[in-house]
Amino acid sequence: MEYPQRTDLIMPEYGRNVQQMVDHAITISDREERMKCAQTIINVMGNMFPCLRDVNEFKHKLWDHLAMMSRYQLDIDYPYEIVPKDKNIEIKEKIPYPVSKIRYMHYGYLVQDMVKVALDMEEGERKDNFVIFIANYMKKQYLTWNKDSVDDAKIQADLLVLSEGKLSFKDVALKDSKELVVRKKQRQNNHRKNNK
């Protein structure tokens, strides 16, 4: 099988065939023929991005890419100044992905942040309103991911767990599930109408 034995592509966005064309161009001994081959490769690369093909800066970028794909071994008269090999810095380290523990995935990280903010607020009407807002948002998120109806008692229990028993909404009815779902469907319908 040929595939596992293939080398990694220098610029995968152009594909293996373009890389093979570049590798072939390096082997051409006649400088004039090598330049014609390089121009043909640039045309093929430009055809992959037709909307940018005629932009001068993009042409310069294509020639830079050709030099990189040839590992700077293609000896031709470049129409632009090529970025030197030592200026192309490869990032070898992976950028770490932020890892945070989310207690309930269907509520998301934002709910945990809102609960922390609510815990730091002074007692009063503003805090009570914010807790009800959080609970309604939790209900909406629950319905988005679970598609089942949800009882306010479930939201109350989850809010107690997230706040370690410090936040609750007593004697307050949350928004009706149908109202939250209807609004979502209305937005989707409006979005479809606007995109026609």
TIRO-2110 file (N, C-alpha, C; in Angstrom, 1 decimal):
// TIRO-2110
0.8, -1.2, 0.0, N, 1, A
0.0, 0.0, 0.0, CA, 1, A
0.9, 1.2, 0.0, C, 1, A
0.6, 2.2, -0.8, N, 2, A
1.4, 3.4, -1.0, CA, 2, A
1.2, 4.5, 0.1, C, 2, A
0.0, 4.6, 0.6, N, 3, A
-0.4, 5.8, 1.4, CA, 3, A
0.4, 5.9, 2.7, C, 3, A
0.6, 4.8, 3.5, N, 4, A
1.3, 4.9, 4.8, CA, 4, A
2.8, 5.3, 4.6, C, 4, A
3.3, 5.1, 3.4, N, 5, A
4.7, 5.3, 3.1, CA, 5, A
5.0, 6.8, 2.7, C, 5, A
3.9, 7.5, 2.4, N, 6, A
4.1, 8.9, 1.9, CA, 6, A
4.6, 9.8, 3.0, C, 6, A
5.3, 10.8, 2.6, N, 7, A
5.8, 11.8, 3.6, CA, 7, A
4.8, 12.8, 3.9, C, 7, A
4.9, 13.5, 5.0, N, 8, A
4.0, 14.6, 5.3, CA, 8, A
4.1, 15.7, 4.3, C, 8, A
3.0, 16.4, 4.1, N, 9, A
3.0, 17.5, 3.2, CA, 9, A
3.5, 18.8, 3.9, C, 9, A
4.2, 19.6, 3.2, N, 10, A
4.7, 20.8, 3.8, CA, 10, A
3.6, 21.8, 3.9, C, 10, A
2.7, 21.9, 2.9, N, 11, A
1.6, 22.8, 2.9, CA, 11, A
0.4, 21.9, 2.4, C, 11, A
-0.3, 21.3, 3.4, N, 12, A
-1.4, 20.3, 3.0, CA, 12, A
-2.6, 21.0, 2.2, C, 12, A
-2.7, 22.3, 2.3, N, 13, A
-3.9, 22.9, 1.6, CA, 13, A
-3.7, 22.9, 0.1, C, 13, A
-2.5, 22.6, -0.4, N, 14, A
-2.4, 22.5, -1.8, CA, 14, A
-2.5, 21.1, -2.3, C, 14, A
-2.3, 20.1, -1.4, N, 15, A
-2.5, 18.7, -1.8, CA, 15, A
-1.2, 18.1, -2.3, C, 15, A
-1.3, 16.8, -2.4, N, 16, A
-0.1, 16.0, -2.8, CA, 16, A
0.3, 16.2, -4.2, C, 16, A
-0.6, 16.4, -5.1, N, 17, A
-0.3, 16.5, -6.5, CA, 17, A
0.6, 17.8, -6.7, C, 17, A
0.2, 18.9, -6.1, N, 18, A
1.0, 20.1, -6.3, CA, 18, A
2.4, 19.9, -5.6, C, 18, A
2.5, 19.2, -4.5, N, 19, A
3.8, 18.9, -3.9, CA, 19, A
4.6, 18.1, -4.8, C, 19, A
4.0, 17.1, -5.5, N, 20, A
4.8, 16.3, -6.5, CA, 20, A
5.3, 17.2, -7.7, C, 20, A
4.4, 18.1, -8.1, N, 21, A
4.9, 19.0, -9.2, CA, 21, A
6.1, 19.8, -8.7, C, 21, A
6.0, 20.3, -7.5, N, 22, A
7.2, 21.1, -6.9, CA, 22, A
8.4, 20.2, -6.9, C, 22, A
8.3, 19.0, -6.4, N, 23, A
9.4, 18.1, -6.3, CA, 23, A
10.0, 17.8, -7.7, C, 23, A
9.1, 17.7, -8.7, N, 24, A
9.6, 17.5, -10.0, CA, 24, A
10.3, 18.7, -10.6, C, 24, A
9.8, 19.9, -10.3, N, 25, A
10.4, 21.2, -10.8, CA, 25, A
11.9, 21.3, -10.2, C, 25, A
12.1, 20.8, -9.0, N, 26, A
13.5, 20.9, -8.5, CA, 26, A
14.4, 20.1, -9.3, C, 26, A
14.0, 19.0, -9.9, N, 27, A
14.9, 18.1, -10.6, CA, 27, A
15.1, 18.6, -12.1, C, 27, A
14.4, 19.6, -12.6, N, 28, A
14.6, 20.0, -13.9, CA, 28, A
16.0, 20.8, -14.0, C, 28, A
16.8, 20.4, -14.9, N, 29, A
18.2, 20.9, -15.0, CA, 29, A
18.2, 22.3, -15.8, C, 29, A
17.4, 22.4, -16.8, N, 30, A
17.4, 23.7, -17.6, CA, 30, A
16.6, 24.8, -16.8, C, 30, A
17.3, 25.9, -16.5, N, 31, A
16.8, 27.0, -15.7, CA, 31, A
15.5, 27.6, -16.3, C, 31, A
15.5, 27.7, -17.6, N, 32, A
14.3, 28.3, -18.3, CA, 32, A
13.1, 27.4, -18.2, C, 32, A
13.3, 26.1, -18.4, N, 33, A
12.3, 25.1, -18.2, CA, 33, A
11.8, 25.1, -16.8, C, 33, A
12.7, 25.2, -15.9, N, 34, A
12.4, 25.2, -14.4, CA, 34, A
11.5, 26.4, -14.1, C, 34, A
11.8, 27.5, -14.7, N, 35, A
11.0, 28.7, -14.5, CA, 35, A
9.6, 28.6, -15.0, C, 35, A
9.5, 28.0, -16.2, N, 36, A
8.2, 27.8, -16.9, CA, 36, A
7.3, 26.8, -16.0, C, 36, A
8.0, 25.8, -15.5, N, 37, A
7.3, 24.8, -14.6, CA, 37, A
6.8, 25.5, -13.3, C, 37, A
7.7, 26.4, -12.8, N, 38, A
7.3, 27.1, -11.5, CA, 38, A
6.1, 28.0, -11.8, C, 38, A
6.1, 28.7, -13.0, N, 39, A
4.9, 29.5, -13.3, CA, 39, A
3.7, 28.7, -13.4, C, 39, A
3.8, 27.5, -14.0, N, 40, A
2.6, 26.6, -14.2, CA, 40, A
2.1, 26.2, -12.8, C, 40, A
3.0, 25.9, -11.9, N, 41, A
2.6, 25.5, -10.5, CA, 41, A
1.9, 26.6, -9.9, C, 41, A
2.4, 27.9, -10.0, N, 42, A
1.8, 29.0, -9.4, CA, 42, A
0.4, 29.2, -10.0, C, 42, A
0.2, 29.0, -11.3, N, 43, A
-1.1, 29.1, -11.9, CA, 43, A
-2.1, 28.0, -11.3, C, 43, A
-1.6, 26.8, -11.1, N, 44, A
-2.4, 25.8, -10.5, CA, 44, A
-2.8, 26.1, -9.1, C, 44, A
-1.8, 26.6, -8.3, N, 45, A
-2.1, 27.0, -6.9, CA, 45, A
-3.1, 28.2, -6.9, C, 45, A
-3.0, 29.1, -7.8, N, 46, A
-3.9, 30.2, -7.9, CA, 46, A
-5.3, 29.8, -8.2, C, 46, A
-5.4, 28.8, -9.1, N, 47, A
-6.7, 28.3, -9.5, CA, 47, A
-7.5, 27.6, -8.3, C, 47, A
-6.8, 27.2, -7.3, N, 48, A
-7.4, 26.7, -6.1, CA, 48, A
-8.2, 27.7, -5.3, C, 48, A
-7.8, 29.0, -5.5, N, 49, A
-8.4, 30.1, -4.8, CA, 49, A
-8.7, 31.2, -5.8, C, 49, A
-9.7, 31.0, -6.7, N, 50, A
-9.9, 31.9, -7.8, CA, 50, A
-10.3, 33.3, -7.4, C, 50, A
-11.0, 33.5, -6.3, N, 51, A
-11.3, 34.8, -5.9, CA, 51, A
-10.1, 35.7, -5.5, C, 51, A
-9.0, 35.1, -5.2, N, 52, A
-7.8, 35.8, -4.7, CA, 52, A
-6.7, 35.8, -5.8, C, 52, A
-6.9, 35.0, -6.8, N, 53, A
-5.8, 34.7, -7.8, CA, 53, A
-5.2, 36.0, -8.4, C, 53, A
-5.9, 37.0, -8.6, N, 54, A
-5.4, 38.2, -9.3, CA, 54, A
-5.0, 39.3, -8.3, C, 54, A
-5.1, 39.1, -7.0, N, 55, A
-4.6, 40.1, -6.0, CA, 55, A
-3.1, 40.0, -5.9, C, 55, A
-2.5, 41.1, -6.0, N, 56, A
-1.0, 41.2, -6.0, CA, 56, A
-0.4, 40.6, -4.8, C, 56, A
-0.9, 40.9, -3.6, N, 57, A
-0.4, 40.3, -2.4, CA, 57, A
-0.5, 38.8, -2.3, C, 57, A
-1.6, 38.3, -2.9, N, 58, A
-1.8, 36.9, -2.9, CA, 58, A
-0.8, 36.2, -3.8, C, 58, A
-0.5, 36.8, -4.9, N, 59, A
0.5, 36.3, -5.8, CA, 59, A
1.9, 36.2, -5.1, C, 59, A
2.2, 37.2, -4.4, N, 60, A
3.4, 37.2, -3.6, CA, 60, A
3.4, 36.0, -2.6, C, 60, A
2.3, 35.8, -2.0, N, 61, A
2.1, 34.7, -1.0, CA, 61, A
2.3, 33.4, -1.7, C, 61, A
1.7, 33.2, -2.9, N, 62, A
1.9, 32.0, -3.7, CA, 62, A
3.4, 31.7, -3.9, C, 62, A
4.1, 32.7, -4.3, N, 63, A
5.5, 32.4, -4.6, CA, 63, A
6.3, 32.1, -3.3, C, 63, A
5.9, 32.7, -2.2, N, 64, A
6.5, 32.3, -0.9, CA, 64, A
6.2, 30.8, -0.6, C, 64, A
4.9, 30.5, -0.8, N, 65, A
4.5, 29.1, -0.6, CA, 65, A
5.3, 28.1, -1.5, C, 65, A
5.5, 28.5, -2.7, N, 66, A
6.3, 27.6, -3.6, CA, 66, A
7.7, 27.4, -3.1, C, 66, A
8.3, 28.5, -2.6, N, 67, A
9.6, 28.4, -2.0, CA, 67, A
9.6, 27.5, -0.8, C, 67, A
8.6, 27.6, 0.0, N, 68, A
8.5, 26.8, 1.2, CA, 68, A
8.3, 25.3, 0.8, C, 68, A
7.5, 25.1, -0.1, N, 69, A
7.2, 23.7, -0.6, CA, 69, A
8.4, 23.0, -1.2, C, 69, A
9.3, 23.8, -1.8, N, 70, A
10.5, 23.3, -2.4, CA, 70, A
11.6, 23.2, -1.4, C, 70, A
11.3, 23.5, -0.1, N, 71, A
12.3, 23.6, 0.9, CA, 71, A
13.4, 24.5, 0.6, C, 71, A
13.1, 25.6, -0.2, N, 72, A
14.0, 26.6, -0.6, CA, 72, A
15.1, 26.1, -1.5, C, 72, A
14.8, 25.0, -2.2, N, 73, A
15.8, 24.4, -3.1, CA, 73, A
15.5, 24.7, -4.6, C, 73, A
14.4, 25.3, -4.9, N, 74, A
14.0, 25.6, -6.3, CA, 74, A
14.8, 26.9, -6.7, C, 74, A
15.7, 26.7, -7.6, N, 75, A
16.6, 27.7, -8.1, CA, 75, A
16.0, 28.4, -9.3, C, 75, A
15.2, 29.5, -9.1, N, 76, A
14.6, 30.2, -10.1, CA, 76, A
14.7, 31.7, -9.8, C, 76, A
14.4, 32.5, -10.8, N, 77, A
14.3, 34.0, -10.6, CA, 77, A
12.9, 34.3, -10.1, C, 77, A
12.7, 34.5, -8.8, N, 78, A
11.4, 34.8, -8.2, CA, 78, A
11.0, 36.2, -8.6, C, 78, A
9.8, 36.4, -9.0, N, 79, A
9.3, 37.8, -9.3, CA, 79, A
9.1, 38.7, -8.1, C, 79, A
9.2, 38.1, -6.9, N, 80, A
9.0, 38.8, -5.6, CA, 80, A
10.1, 38.4, -4.7, C, 80, A
10.4, 39.2, -3.7, N, 81, A
11.4, 38.9, -2.7, CA, 81, A
10.8, 37.8, -1.8, C, 81, A
11.4, 36.7, -1.7, N, 82, A
10.9, 35.6, -0.9, CA, 82, A
11.3, 35.7, 0.5, C, 82, A
10.4, 35.4, 1.4, N, 83, A
10.7, 35.4, 2.8, CA, 83, A
11.7, 34.3, 3.1, C, 83, A
12.8, 34.7, 3.7, N, 84, A
13.9, 33.8, 4.0, CA, 84, A
13.5, 32.6, 4.9, C, 84, A
14.2, 31.5, 4.8, N, 85, A
13.8, 30.3, 5.5, CA, 85, A
13.8, 30.5, 7.0, C, 85, A
14.8, 31.3, 7.5, N, 86, A
15.0, 31.5, 8.9, CA, 86, A
13.9, 32.4, 9.5, C, 86, A
13.2, 33.2, 8.6, N, 87, A
12.1, 34.0, 9.1, CA, 87, A
10.8, 33.2, 9.2, C, 87, A
10.7, 32.1, 8.6, N, 88, A
9.5, 31.2, 8.7, CA, 88, A
9.6, 30.4, 10.0, C, 88, A
9.0, 30.8, 11.0, N, 89, A
9.1, 30.1, 12.3, CA, 89, A
8.0, 29.1, 12.4, C, 89, A
8.4, 27.9, 12.7, N, 90, A
7.3, 26.8, 12.9, CA, 90, A
7.0, 26.8, 14.3, C, 90, A
5.7, 26.7, 14.6, N, 91, A
5.2, 26.6, 16.0, CA, 91, A
5.2, 25.1, 16.3, C, 91, A
6.0, 24.6, 17.1, N, 92, A
6.1, 23.2, 17.4, CA, 92, A
5.3, 22.8, 18.7, C, 92, A
5.1, 23.8, 19.6, N, 93, A
4.4, 23.5, 20.8, CA, 93, A
2.9, 23.7, 20.5, C, 93, A
2.1, 22.8, 21.0, N, 94, A
0.7, 22.9, 20.9, CA, 94, A
0.2, 24.0, 21.9, C, 94, A
-0.7, 24.8, 21.5, N, 95, A
-1.3, 25.8, 22.4, CA, 95, A
-2.2, 25.0, 23.3, C, 95, A
-2.1, 25.2, 24.6, N, 96, A
-2.9, 24.4, 25.6, CA, 96, A
-4.4, 24.9, 25.5, C, 96, A
-5.3, 24.0, 25.5, N, 97, A
-6.7, 24.3, 25.5, CA, 97, A
-7.1, 24.5, 26.9, C, 97, A
-7.9, 25.5, 27.2, N, 98, A
-8.3, 25.8, 28.6, CA, 98, A
-9.2, 24.6, 29.1, C, 98, A
-8.8, 24.1, 30.2, N, 99, A
-9.5, 23.0, 30.8, CA, 99, A
-10.2, 23.5, 32.0, C, 99, A
-11.5, 23.3, 32.0, N, 100, A
-12.3, 23.7, 33.2, CA, 100, A
-13.3, 22.6, 33.4, C, 100, A
-13.5, 22.4, 34.6, N, 101, A
-14.5, 21.3, 35.0, CA, 101, A
-15.9, 21.9, 35.0, C, 101, A
-16.8, 21.4, 34.3, N, 102, A
-18.2, 21.8, 34.2, CA, 102, A
-19.0, 20.8, 34.9, C, 102, A
-19.7, 21.2, 35.9, N, 103, A
-20.5, 20.2, 36.7, CA, 103, A
-21.7, 19.6, 35.9, C, 103, A
-22.4, 20.5, 35.2, N, 104, A
-23.5, 20.0, 34.3, CA, 104, A
-23.2, 20.5, 32.9, C, 104, A
-22.9, 19.7, 32.0, N, 105, A
-22.5, 20.1, 30.7, CA, 105, A
-23.6, 20.8, 29.9, C, 105, A
-24.8, 20.4, 30.1, N, 106, A
-26.0, 21.0, 29.4, CA, 106, A
-26.2, 22.4, 29.8, C, 106, A
-25.8, 22.8, 31.0, N, 107, A
-25.9, 24.2, 31.4, CA, 107, A
-24.7, 25.1, 30.9, C, 107, A
-23.6, 24.4, 30.8, N, 108, A
-22.4, 25.1, 30.3, CA, 108, A
-21.7, 25.9, 31.3, C, 108, A
-20.5, 26.4, 30.9, N, 109, A
-19.6, 27.1, 31.8, CA, 109, A
-20.2, 28.5, 32.3, C, 109, A
-21.0, 29.1, 31.4, N, 110, A
-21.5, 30.4, 31.7, CA, 110, A
-22.4, 30.4, 32.9, C, 110, A
-23.2, 29.3, 33.1, N, 111, A
-24.0, 29.2, 34.3, CA, 111, A
-23.2, 29.2, 35.6, C, 111, A
-22.1, 28.5, 35.5, N, 112, A
-21.2, 28.4, 36.7, CA, 112, A
-20.6, 29.8, 37.0, C, 112, A
-20.3, 30.5, 36.0, N, 113, A
-19.8, 31.9, 36.2, CA, 113, A
-20.8, 32.8, 36.8, C, 113, A
-22.1, 32.7, 36.3, N, 114, A
-23.2, 33.5, 36.8, CA, 114, A
-23.4, 33.2, 38.3, C, 114, A
-23.4, 31.9, 38.6, N, 115, A
-23.6, 31.5, 40.0, CA, 115, A
-22.5, 32.1, 40.9, C, 115, A
-21.3, 32.1, 40.4, N, 116, A
-20.2, 32.7, 41.2, CA, 116, A
-20.5, 34.2, 41.5, C, 116, A
-20.9, 34.9, 40.4, N, 117, A
-21.2, 36.3, 40.5, CA, 117, A
-22.4, 36.5, 41.5, C, 117, A
-23.4, 35.7, 41.4, N, 118, A
-24.5, 35.8, 42.3, CA, 118, A
-24.1, 35.6, 43.8, C, 118, A
-23.2, 34.7, 44.0, N, 119, A
-22.8, 34.4, 45.4, CA, 119, A
-22.0, 35.6, 46.0, C, 119, A
-21.4, 36.4, 45.1, N, 120, A
-20.6, 37.6, 45.6, CA, 120, A
-21.5, 38.8, 45.8, C, 120, A
-22.7, 38.8, 45.3, N, 121, A
-23.6, 39.9, 45.4, CA, 121, A
-24.2, 40.1, 46.8, C, 121, A
-24.5, 41.3, 47.1, N, 122, A
-25.2, 41.6, 48.4, CA, 122, A
-26.6, 41.1, 48.4, C, 122, A
-27.1, 40.7, 49.5, N, 123, A
-28.5, 40.2, 49.6, CA, 123, A
-29.4, 41.4, 49.2, C, 123, A
-30.5, 41.1, 48.6, N, 124, A
-31.5, 42.1, 48.2, CA, 124, A
-32.2, 41.7, 46.9, C, 124, A
-33.0, 42.7, 46.5, N, 125, A
-33.9, 42.4, 45.3, CA, 125, A
-33.1, 42.2, 44.1, C, 125, A
-32.0, 42.9, 43.9, N, 126, A
-31.2, 42.7, 42.7, CA, 126, A
-30.6, 41.3, 42.6, C, 126, A
-30.1, 40.8, 43.7, N, 127, A
-29.6, 39.4, 43.8, CA, 127, A
-30.7, 38.4, 43.5, C, 127, A
-31.9, 38.6, 44.1, N, 128, A
-33.0, 37.7, 43.9, CA, 128, A
-33.4, 37.7, 42.4, C, 128, A
-33.5, 38.8, 41.8, N, 129, A
-33.8, 38.9, 40.4, CA, 129, A
-32.7, 38.2, 39.5, C, 129, A
-31.5, 38.3, 39.9, N, 130, A
-30.4, 37.7, 39.2, CA, 130, A
-30.5, 36.2, 39.3, C, 130, A
-30.8, 35.7, 40.5, N, 131, A
-31.0, 34.2, 40.7, CA, 131, A
-32.1, 33.7, 39.9, C, 131, A
-33.2, 34.4, 39.8, N, 132, A
-34.3, 34.0, 38.9, CA, 132, A
-33.9, 34.0, 37.4, C, 132, A
-33.1, 35.0, 37.1, N, 133, A
-32.6, 35.0, 35.7, CA, 133, A
-31.8, 33.8, 35.4, C, 133, A
-30.9, 33.5, 36.3, N, 134, A
-30.0, 32.3, 36.2, CA, 134, A
-30.9, 31.0, 36.1, C, 134, A
-31.9, 30.9, 36.9, N, 135, A
-32.7, 29.7, 36.9, CA, 135, A
-33.5, 29.6, 35.6, C, 135, A
-34.0, 30.7, 35.0, N, 136, A
-34.7, 30.7, 33.7, CA, 136, A
-33.7, 30.3, 32.6, C, 136, A
-32.5, 30.9, 32.7, N, 137, A
-31.5, 30.5, 31.7, CA, 137, A
-31.1, 29.0, 31.8, C, 137, A
-31.0, 28.5, 33.0, N, 138, A
-30.7, 27.1, 33.2, CA, 138, A
-31.9, 26.2, 32.5, C, 138, A
-33.1, 26.7, 32.8, N, 139, A
-34.2, 25.9, 32.2, CA, 139, A
-34.2, 26.0, 30.7, C, 139, A
-33.9, 27.1, 30.1, N, 140, A
-33.8, 27.2, 28.7, CA, 140, A
-32.6, 26.3, 28.1, C, 140, A
-31.5, 26.3, 28.8, N, 141, A
-30.4, 25.5, 28.4, CA, 141, A
-30.8, 24.0, 28.5, C, 141, A
-31.4, 23.6, 29.6, N, 142, A
-31.9, 22.3, 29.8, CA, 142, A
-32.8, 21.8, 28.6, C, 142, A
-33.7, 22.7, 28.2, N, 143, A
-34.6, 22.3, 27.1, CA, 143, A
-33.9, 22.3, 25.8, C, 143, A
-32.9, 23.1, 25.6, N, 144, A
-32.1, 23.1, 24.4, CA, 144, A
-31.4, 21.8, 24.2, C, 144, A
-30.8, 21.2, 25.2, N, 145, A
-30.0, 20.0, 25.1, CA, 145, A
-30.8, 18.7, 25.3, C, 145, A
-31.9, 18.8, 26.1, N, 146, A
-32.5, 17.5, 26.5, CA, 146, A
-33.9, 17.3, 25.8, C, 146, A
-34.5, 18.3, 25.3, N, 147, A
-35.7, 18.2, 24.5, CA, 147, A
-36.9, 17.7, 25.4, C, 147, A
-36.7, 17.4, 26.6, N, 148, A
-37.8, 17.0, 27.5, CA, 148, A
-38.2, 18.2, 28.3, C, 148, A
-39.5, 18.1, 28.8, N, 149, A
-39.9, 19.2, 29.7, CA, 149, A
-39.2, 19.0, 31.0, C, 149, A
-39.0, 20.1, 31.7, N, 150, A
-38.2, 20.1, 32.9, CA, 150, A
-39.1, 20.8, 34.0, C, 150, A
-39.1, 20.2, 35.2, N, 151, A
-39.8, 20.7, 36.3, CA, 151, A
-38.9, 21.8, 37.0, C, 151, A
-39.6, 22.8, 37.5, N, 152, A
-38.8, 23.8, 38.2, CA, 152, A
-38.1, 23.3, 39.4, C, 152, A
-38.6, 22.2, 40.0, N, 153, A
-37.9, 21.6, 41.1, CA, 153, A
-36.5, 21.0, 40.7, C, 153, A
-36.4, 20.5, 39.5, N, 154, A
-35.1, 20.0, 39.0, CA, 154, A
-34.1, 21.2, 38.8, C, 154, A
-34.6, 22.3, 38.3, N, 155, A
-33.7, 23.5, 38.2, CA, 155, A
-33.3, 24.0, 39.6, C, 155, A
-34.3, 24.0, 40.5, N, 156, A
-34.0, 24.4, 41.9, CA, 156, A
-32.9, 23.5, 42.5, C, 156, A
-33.0, 22.2, 42.3, N, 157, A
-32.1, 21.2, 42.9, CA, 157, A
-30.7, 21.4, 42.2, C, 157, A
-30.6, 21.6, 40.9, N, 158, A
-29.3, 21.8, 40.2, CA, 158, A
-28.7, 23.1, 40.7, C, 158, A
-29.5, 24.2, 40.8, N, 159, A
-29.0, 25.5, 41.3, CA, 159, A
-28.4, 25.3, 42.7, C, 159, A
-29.1, 24.6, 43.5, N, 160, A
-28.5, 24.4, 44.9, CA, 160, A
-27.2, 23.6, 44.9, C, 160, A
-27.1, 22.7, 44.0, N, 161, A
-25.8, 21.9, 43.8, CA, 161, A
-24.7, 22.8, 43.3, C, 161, A
-25.0, 23.6, 42.3, N, 162, A
-24.0, 24.5, 41.7, CA, 162, A
-23.6, 25.6, 42.7, C, 162, A
-24.5, 26.0, 43.5, N, 163, A
-24.1, 27.1, 44.5, CA, 163, A
-23.8, 26.6, 45.9, C, 163, A
-23.6, 25.3, 46.0, N, 164, A
-23.3, 24.6, 47.2, CA, 164, A
-24.3, 24.9, 48.3, C, 164, A
-25.6, 25.0, 47.9, N, 165, A
-26.7, 25.2, 48.8, CA, 165, A
-26.9, 26.6, 49.2, C, 165, A
-26.3, 27.6, 48.6, N, 166, A
-26.4, 29.0, 49.0, CA, 166, A
-27.4, 29.8, 48.2, C, 166, A
-27.8, 29.3, 46.9, N, 167, A
-28.8, 30.1, 46.1, CA, 167, A
-30.0, 29.2, 45.9, C, 167, A
-31.2, 29.9, 46.0, N, 168, A
-32.4, 29.2, 45.7, CA, 168, A
-33.5, 30.3, 45.3, C, 168, A
-34.5, 29.8, 44.7, N, 169, A
-35.6, 30.7, 44.4, CA, 169, A
-36.9, 30.1, 44.9, C, 169, A
-37.4, 30.6, 46.0, N, 170, A
-38.5, 30.1, 46.7, CA, 170, A
-39.8, 30.8, 46.3, C, 170, A
-40.9, 30.1, 46.1, N, 171, A
-42.2, 30.7, 45.8, CA, 171, A
-42.2, 31.5, 44.6, C, 171, A
-41.3, 31.2, 43.6, N, 172, A
-41.3, 31.9, 42.3, CA, 172, A
-41.4, 30.9, 41.2, C, 172, A
-42.3, 31.1, 40.3, N, 173, A
-42.5, 30.2, 39.2, CA, 173, A
-41.6, 30.7, 38.1, C, 173, A
-40.9, 29.8, 37.5, N, 174, A
-40.0, 30.1, 36.3, CA, 174, A
-40.9, 30.2, 35.1, C, 174, A
-40.3, 30.7, 34.0, N, 175, A
-41.0, 30.8, 32.7, CA, 175, A
-41.5, 29.4, 32.3, C, 175, A
-42.6, 29.4, 31.6, N, 176, A
-43.1, 28.1, 31.1, CA, 176, A
-42.2, 27.6, 30.0, C, 176, A
-42.1, 26.3, 30.0, N, 177, A
-41.2, 25.6, 29.1, CA, 177, A
-41.7, 25.9, 27.6, C, 177, A
-43.0, 25.9, 27.4, N, 178, A
-43.5, 26.2, 26.1, CA, 178, A
-43.1, 27.6, 25.6, C, 178, A
-43.1, 28.6, 26.5, N, 179, A
-42.7, 29.9, 26.1, CA, 179, A
-41.2, 30.0, 25.7, C, 179, A
-40.3, 29.3, 26.4, N, 180, A
-38.9, 29.2, 26.1, CA, 180, A
-38.7, 28.6, 24.7, C, 180, A
-39.4, 27.5, 24.5, N, 181, A
-39.3, 26.7, 23.2, CA, 181, A
-39.9, 27.5, 22.1, C, 181, A
-41.0, 28.1, 22.3, N, 182, A
-41.7, 28.9, 21.2, CA, 182, A
-40.8, 30.0, 20.8, C, 182, A
-40.1, 30.7, 21.7, N, 183, A
-39.2, 31.8, 21.3, CA, 183, A
-38.1, 31.3, 20.4, C, 183, A
-37.6, 30.1, 20.8, N, 184, A
-36.5, 29.5, 20.0, CA, 184, A
-37.0, 29.2, 18.6, C, 184, A
-38.2, 28.6, 18.5, N, 185, A
-38.7, 28.3, 17.2, CA, 185, A
-39.0, 29.5, 16.4, C, 185, A
-39.5, 30.6, 17.0, N, 186, A
-39.8, 31.8, 16.3, CA, 186, A
-38.5, 32.4, 15.7, C, 186, A
-37.4, 32.4, 16.5, N, 187, A
-36.1, 32.9, 16.1, CA, 187, A
-35.6, 32.1, 14.9, C, 187, A
-35.8, 30.7, 14.9, N, 188, A
-35.4, 29.9, 13.8, CA, 188, A
-36.2, 30.2, 12.6, C, 188, A
-37.5, 30.4, 12.7, N, 189, A
-38.3, 30.7, 11.6, CA, 189, A
-38.0, 32.1, 11.0, C, 189, A
-37.7, 33.0, 11.9, N, 190, A
-37.4, 34.4, 11.4, CA, 190, A
-36.0, 34.3, 10.7, C, 190, A
-35.1, 33.5, 11.2, N, 191, A
-33.8, 33.4, 10.6, CA, 191, A
-33.9, 32.8, 9.2, C, 191, A
-34.8, 31.8, 9.0, N, 192, A
-35.0, 31.2, 7.7, CA, 192, A
-35.6, 32.2, 6.7, C, 192, A
-36.6, 33.0, 7.2, N, 193, A
-37.2, 33.9, 6.3, CA, 193, A
-36.2, 35.0, 5.9, C, 193, A
-35.4, 35.4, 6.8, N, 194, A
-34.4, 36.5, 6.4, CA, 194, A
-33.3, 36.0, 5.5, C, 194, A
-33.0, 34.7, 5.5, N, 195, A
-32.0, 34.2, 4.6, CA, 195, A
-32.5, 33.7, 3.3, C, 195, A
-33.7, 33.9, 3.0, N, 196, A
-34.2, 33.4, 1.7, CA, 196, A
-34.0, 34.5, 0.6, C, 196, A
END
